[in-house]
Amino acid sequence: MRQTRPVRWWILAGLLGVALGCGDDVTRIDARGDAGLPDAGLDGSVDAGPDAEVALHPERYREGPIHSPITPYVAESLRAVRDRGTHDPRVFAKVGDSITVSAGYLHCFDGGTVDLDGRPLQTALDHFLAGDAGGTTPFDRESLAAAVGWRAGRVLEGGAAGPLAMEVSAIDPAFALVMFGTNDIGIVTREQYANDLLDIADTLLGEGIVPIFSTFPPRGDDPAVNAEVPRWNLAVRAVAEARQVPLVDLHRLLEPLPDYGLGPDDLHPASFPGGACVLTADGLEYGNDVRNLVSLEALARLHSVLVLDEAAPDSARAPLAGSGTHADPWVIDELPFTHSANTLFSEERELATYTGCGSSADESGPELVYRLELASATTLVLDVFDRGETDVDLHVLDALEESACLERAHRELEIALPAGTHFVVVDSFVAARELAGEYLLTIDTR
């Protein structure tokens, strides 16, 4: 349903859910619970607390902050990407669909009315305004890697002669702002969508280009489709987390705005009448102004870390508890939940035929195990995404025994679970050989 009541932008900072309730030795999750993270707001900061005793480790991209954290580990990972390339650090590429093609997206930073409303973003803005993106600034560039009607996979078609490769060759960017999804949903499966985003990420990273992914806006034109958008955006989060590249949660900012900050077609973000780069309270009731702000913030954060080589702006939090084994499962400590792993590196082979689910499939390959403690009855939706010859399957159990399997699926499943202890097992199917490999797991509530 379209929202019609006015919602001022400063309300966005108070959108986090209820903190987790904890037992003596396990974490029990209330539906849509989170870890009580402070929201990054529209300024991009993440107050993650002290990390003096937390070793470097891949960061978890929890729901809540608008910008994913750039911790010391993430910063070093991104610097390694930077050092693989010889690209112009003043240039970024725009990669996406018609929402990215829009004249309201970024162009106004080059020659339009700009009001940063006191934010310390001018240094980064000036840095990128000095970039030469094929004869213009990257803000005003009409990208070869963005077009009306595109879904994510379209930008990679043609390989070395395709749109993304052509844009990279034309402007030599060090960064890429990437957003797809509005056209993907309803055309391809979530698995295909996630795989396309992974391919985009890996293509850019392989070229030494740092991608900045964004969740996509609500779909105000179709309530049924709009209800599925958060689940698709969870795939975006999983991809960014898997590759430890920046994520901007645009959807989270637009969802509470009047009409989602969209224009009359209920699909494309609207611009403030005074200009899409007017980043005042009035301007930030419009979708393009909000996206322009968070895009500039994301670029500014990377400018600080990768151009100025300043310290990582965010502190690390403790890694995911557990090791993925039967004796020490990973702990699903919040919902929604995202995780990436690789069954190739697991030595666990205790489950093979999930008889409790009436299955005769050979799952004797390596598995990885998660534990979930629910404080109340909850309906979960789970997706596992793999690529290529990898074939891993989802299993939900109430004990780590084959006969305790409650439900299984090749790609996705929805299941109503009572309060208590449950397990999620991602297991490798065996055909002529074990089809183990990398996967992304997402879990949300219905």
C-alpha positions in Angstrom: 0.0 0.0 0.0 1.2 3.5 -0.8 1.9 5.6 2.3 0.2 9.0 2.3 1.0 10.5 5.7 4.0 12.8 5.9 7.1 11.2 7.4 10.1 13.5 8.1 13.5 12.2 7.3 14.8 12.3 10.9 12.4 9.5 11.9 14.5 7.2 9.8 17.1 7.0 12.6 14.7 5.1 14.8 13.8 2.2 12.6 15.6 -0.6 14.4 13.7 -3.6 15.7 13.6 -5.2 19.2 16.9 -6.4 20.7 17.5 -10.1 21.2 16.5 -11.9 24.4 19.3 -14.1 25.7 19.2 -17.2 27.8 22.0 -18.5 30.0 24.1 -20.0 27.2 22.2 -19.5 23.9 20.6 -16.7 22.1 16.8 -17.0 21.6 15.5 -14.9 18.8 12.2 -13.2 18.7 10.6 -12.8 15.3 12.4 -10.0 13.3 14.8 -9.6 16.2 18.2 -8.0 15.8 21.3 -7.4 17.8 20.3 -3.9 19.0 22.7 -2.2 16.5 22.6 1.6 16.4 21.5 2.8 13.0 24.0 4.6 10.8 21.5 7.2 10.0 22.1 9.3 7.0 25.6 10.3 8.0 27.2 6.9 7.3 28.7 6.4 10.7 28.5 3.1 12.5 28.9 3.1 16.2 30.2 -0.5 16.6 31.9 -0.1 20.0 35.4 -1.0 21.1 37.3 -3.8 19.4 40.6 -3.9 21.1 40.4 -7.6 21.8 38.5 -8.6 18.6 40.9 -10.2 16.0 40.6 -9.3 12.3 37.8 -11.3 10.7 35.2 -10.9 7.9 32.5 -8.5 9.0 28.9 -9.4 9.3 26.5 -7.1 7.5 23.7 -6.9 10.0 20.4 -5.3 9.2 20.1 -1.8 10.7 23.0 0.5 9.6 22.4 2.3 6.3 26.1 1.7 5.4 27.8 -1.6 5.9 30.7 -1.3 8.3 34.2 -0.6 7.0 36.2 -2.3 9.8 40.0 -2.8 9.8 39.5 -6.2 8.1 37.2 -4.7 5.4 39.5 -1.8 4.9 42.5 -4.1 4.3 40.5 -6.3 2.0 39.4 -3.3 -0.1 43.0 -1.9 -0.2 44.1 -5.3 -1.6 41.4 -4.8 -4.4 42.6 -1.3 -5.0 46.2 -2.4 -5.3 45.4 -5.0 -8.0 44.2 -2.2 -10.3 45.7 1.0 -11.8 42.4 2.8 -12.1 41.6 6.5 -11.7 40.6 7.0 -8.0 38.6 10.0 -9.0 36.3 8.0 -11.2 33.3 5.7 -10.4 31.0 3.8 -12.8 27.2 3.8 -12.6 25.8 0.3 -13.1 22.1 -0.4 -13.0 18.7 0.0 -14.6 16.4 3.0 -15.4 16.6 4.2 -11.8 20.3 4.7 -12.4 19.9 6.1 -15.8 17.5 8.8 -14.3 18.5 12.4 -14.7 17.8 12.7 -11.0 20.6 10.4 -10.0 24.0 12.1 -9.3 24.0 14.4 -12.4 23.0 17.4 -10.2 26.3 17.3 -8.3 27.9 18.6 -11.5 26.4 21.9 -12.2 23.0 21.6 -10.4 21.8 23.0 -7.1 23.8 21.4 -4.4 23.0 21.8 -0.7 24.9 19.4 1.6 23.1 20.8 4.6 26.3 21.1 6.6 27.6 17.6 6.0 31.3 17.1 5.7 31.1 15.7 2.2 32.6 18.6 0.2 36.1 17.2 0.1 35.0 13.9 -1.4 32.6 15.7 -3.8 35.5 17.9 -5.1 37.7 14.8 -5.4 35.3 13.0 -7.7 34.3 16.2 -9.6 38.0 16.3 -10.7 37.6 12.9 -12.3 37.5 12.5 -16.1 34.9 9.9 -17.1 35.1 10.0 -20.8 35.1 13.7 -21.2 32.8 14.6 -18.3 32.7 14.0 -14.5 31.6 10.6 -13.2 28.5 12.4 -11.8 27.3 13.6 -15.2 28.5 10.5 -17.2 25.8 8.7 -19.2 26.9 5.1 -18.4 27.2 2.3 -20.9 26.5 0.0 -18.0 23.1 1.3 -17.2 19.9 1.1 -19.3 16.2 1.2 -19.1 14.6 -2.2 -18.5 17.8 -4.0 -17.6 18.0 -6.8 -15.0 21.3 -7.6 -13.4 22.5 -10.3 -15.8 22.1 -8.0 -18.8 25.1 -5.8 -17.9 27.5 -8.9 -18.2 26.1 -10.2 -21.5 28.8 -10.1 -24.2 31.6 -10.7 -21.8 34.7 -8.6 -22.8 32.5 -6.8 -25.4 29.6 -6.4 -23.1 28.2 -3.2 -21.4 30.2 -3.5 -18.1 33.4 -4.2 -19.9 32.9 -1.4 -22.3 32.2 1.1 -19.5 35.2 0.1 -17.6 37.4 0.4 -20.7 35.9 3.9 -21.5 36.3 5.6 -18.1 38.8 3.5 -16.1 36.9 3.6 -12.7 38.2 2.7 -9.4 34.7 2.3 -8.0 31.3 1.2 -9.2 27.9 2.1 -7.8 25.7 -1.0 -8.5 21.9 -1.3 -8.1 19.6 -3.8 -9.8 16.4 -5.6 -8.7 13.3 -3.6 -9.8 13.2 -5.4 -13.1 14.7 -8.7 -11.9 11.9 -9.5 -9.5 9.2 -11.3 -11.3 11.5 -12.1 -14.3 14.2 -14.3 -12.9 14.5 -16.4 -9.7 16.1 -15.1 -6.6 18.9 -17.7 -7.2 19.6 -16.2 -10.6 19.5 -12.7 -9.2 22.0 -13.6 -6.5 24.2 -15.3 -9.0 24.1 -12.4 -11.4 25.1 -10.0 -8.5 27.9 -12.3 -7.6 29.1 -12.4 -11.2 29.1 -8.6 -11.2 31.0 -8.4 -8.0 33.6 -10.9 -9.0 34.0 -9.3 -12.4 34.6 -5.9 -10.9 36.8 -7.2 -8.1 38.9 -9.1 -10.6 39.6 -5.8 -12.4 40.6 -4.2 -9.2 37.4 -2.1 -9.0 35.5 -1.8 -5.7 31.8 -2.2 -6.1 29.3 -0.5 -3.9 26.0 -2.4 -3.9 22.6 -0.9 -3.0 19.4 -2.5 -2.0 16.6 -1.5 -4.4 13.5 0.6 -3.7 10.1 -0.6 -2.7 7.6 -1.4 -5.5 4.7 0.9 -5.0 3.0 -0.3 -8.1 2.2 -3.8 -6.9 1.6 -4.7 -3.2 2.1 -8.4 -3.8 5.5 -7.8 -5.5 6.4 -5.2 -2.9 5.9 -7.8 -0.1 8.7 -9.8 -1.7 11.2 -7.0 -2.1 12.8 -7.4 1.4 13.6 -11.0 0.6 15.3 -10.1 -2.7 17.2 -7.3 -0.9 18.4 -9.9 1.6 20.2 -11.5 -1.4 21.9 -8.2 -2.1 23.1 -8.0 1.5 24.3 -11.6 1.3 26.3 -10.9 -1.8 28.0 -7.8 -0.4 28.8 -9.6 2.8 30.2 -12.6 1.0 32.6 -10.3 -0.9 33.1 -7.8 2.0 32.3 -4.9 -0.3 30.3 -1.8 0.7 26.5 -2.1 0.9 24.0 0.9 1.1 20.5 0.0 2.4 18.5 2.4 0.2 15.3 0.4 0.7 15.5 0.9 4.5 15.5 4.7 4.0 12.8 4.9 1.4 10.3 2.5 3.0 9.0 5.0 5.6 8.8 8.0 3.2 5.5 9.2 1.8 4.8 7.1 -1.3 8.2 5.5 -0.6 9.8 8.6 -2.1 8.7 7.4 -5.5 7.3 9.3 -8.4 3.8 9.0 -10.0 4.6 5.6 -11.6 5.3 4.1 -8.2 8.5 2.6 -9.5 11.1 5.4 -10.0 12.3 7.7 -7.2 11.1 11.2 -7.3 13.2 14.4 -7.1 12.7 17.4 -4.8 11.3 20.2 -7.0 14.2 22.4 -5.9 16.7 19.8 -7.1 17.8 16.2 -6.5 21.0 17.3 -4.7 19.2 19.4 -2.1 20.0 17.3 0.9 18.0 19.2 3.4 15.0 17.9 5.5 12.6 18.8 2.7 14.8 17.3 0.0 15.2 14.0 1.8 11.5 13.3 1.5 12.2 12.4 -2.1 13.8 9.2 -3.3 16.5 10.6 -5.7 17.7 13.1 -3.1 18.0 10.3 -0.5 19.9 8.0 -3.0 22.2 10.9 -4.0 23.1 11.5 -0.4 23.8 7.9 0.5 25.8 7.4 -2.7 27.9 10.4 -2.0 28.4 9.2 1.6 29.5 5.8 0.4 32.0 7.4 -2.0 33.2 9.6 0.8 33.8 6.6 3.1 35.9 4.9 0.4 37.7 8.2 -0.4 38.8 8.3 3.2 40.0 4.7 3.4 41.3 4.1 -0.1 42.4 7.5 -1.4 43.5 9.2 1.8 44.5 5.9 3.5 42.9 7.0 6.7 42.0 4.5 9.5 38.9 2.3 9.1 35.9 4.4 10.3 34.2 1.5 12.0 35.1 -1.0 14.8 34.8 -4.7 14.4 32.2 -6.7 16.3 32.7 -10.3 17.4 32.4 -12.8 14.5 29.6 -15.3 14.1 29.8 -17.8 17.0 30.5 -21.4 16.2 32.5 -23.3 13.6 29.8 -25.0 11.5 30.4 -28.4 12.9 28.0 -30.8 14.6 29.8 -30.3 17.9 29.9 -26.5 17.4 27.3 -25.2 15.0 27.2 -21.7 13.8 24.7 -19.7 15.9 21.9 -17.9 14.1 21.7 -15.0 16.5 19.5 -12.6 14.6 16.8 -12.6 11.9 17.1 -11.7 9.1 20.3 -13.7 8.8 22.9 -13.9 6.0 26.0 -16.1 5.7 28.4 -17.4 3.1 30.5 -20.5 3.4 31.9 -23.3 1.3 31.2 -27.0 2.0 34.4 -28.0 0.2 36.3 -27.1 3.4 34.1 -29.0 5.8 35.1 -32.4 7.2 31.5 -33.0 8.5 29.9 -36.0 6.8 27.6 -37.4 9.6 24.3 -36.9 7.7 23.7 -38.6 4.4 20.0 -39.6 3.8 17.4 -37.3 5.5 14.8 -40.1 6.2 12.7 -37.8 8.4 11.8 -35.8 5.3 11.1 -39.0 3.2 14.2 -38.3 1.1 16.4 -40.9 -0.6 18.8 -38.3 -2.1 22.4 -38.9 -1.5 23.6 -36.1 0.7 26.7 -37.9 1.9 28.9 -35.0 0.9 30.3 -32.5 3.4 27.8 -30.5 5.4 27.8 -27.3 7.5 25.5 -26.8 10.5 23.7 -23.9 12.1 21.8 -23.8 15.4 18.7 -21.6 15.9 17.0 -20.9 19.2 13.5 -19.5 18.8 11.8 -17.7 21.7 8.4 -18.1 20.1 6.7 -19.9 17.2 8.0 -18.3 14.0 7.6 -18.9 10.3 10.9 -18.9 8.5 11.8 -18.5 4.8 15.2 -19.8 3.8 17.1 -19.6 0.6 20.4 -21.1 -0.4 22.2 -19.9 -3.5 25.0 -21.8 -5.2 26.6 -21.5 -8.7 28.0 -23.7 -11.4 28.4 -27.4 -10.6 28.0 -26.8 -6.9 24.8 -28.5 -5.6 24.0 -28.0 -1.9 20.6 -28.5 -0.3 18.7 -27.0 2.7 17.5 -29.1 5.6 15.7 -28.0 8.7 15.9 -30.4 11.7 14.8 -30.5 15.3 17.9 -32.6 16.2 21.1 -33.5 14.4 19.8 -36.9 13.2 18.6 -38.0 9.8 15.2 -39.0 11.2 14.7 -35.6 12.8 14.5 -33.8 9.4 11.4 -31.6 9.3 11.7 -30.2 5.8 14.2 -30.0 3.0 14.6 -28.3 -0.3 17.0 -27.8 -3.2 16.8 -24.0 -3.2 14.2 -22.5 -0.9 11.7 -23.4 1.7 9.2 -21.9 4.1 8.5 -23.6 7.4 6.6 -22.8 10.6 8.6 -23.7 13.7 7.7 -23.8 17.3 9.7 -22.2 20.0 12.9 -24.1 20.9 16.1 -25.5 19.4 16.3 -26.1 15.7 19.1 -26.8 13.2 19.7 -25.8 9.6 22.1 -28.0 7.6 23.5 -27.1 4.3 24.6 -30.4 2.8 26.4 -31.4 -0.5 24.6 -33.6 -3.0 26.5 -36.5 -4.4 26.1 -37.6 -8.0 29.2 -39.0 -9.8 31.1 -37.0 -7.2 30.5 -34.7 -4.3 29.1 -31.4 -5.6 30.4 -29.3 -2.7 31.2 -25.6 -3.0 30.4 -22.0 -2.1 26.9 -21.0 -1.1 25.0 -18.0 0.3 22.4 -18.6 2.9 19.6 -16.2 3.8 17.0 -16.7 6.5 14.1 -14.3 7.2 10.7 -14.4 8.9 7.3 -14.4 7.1 
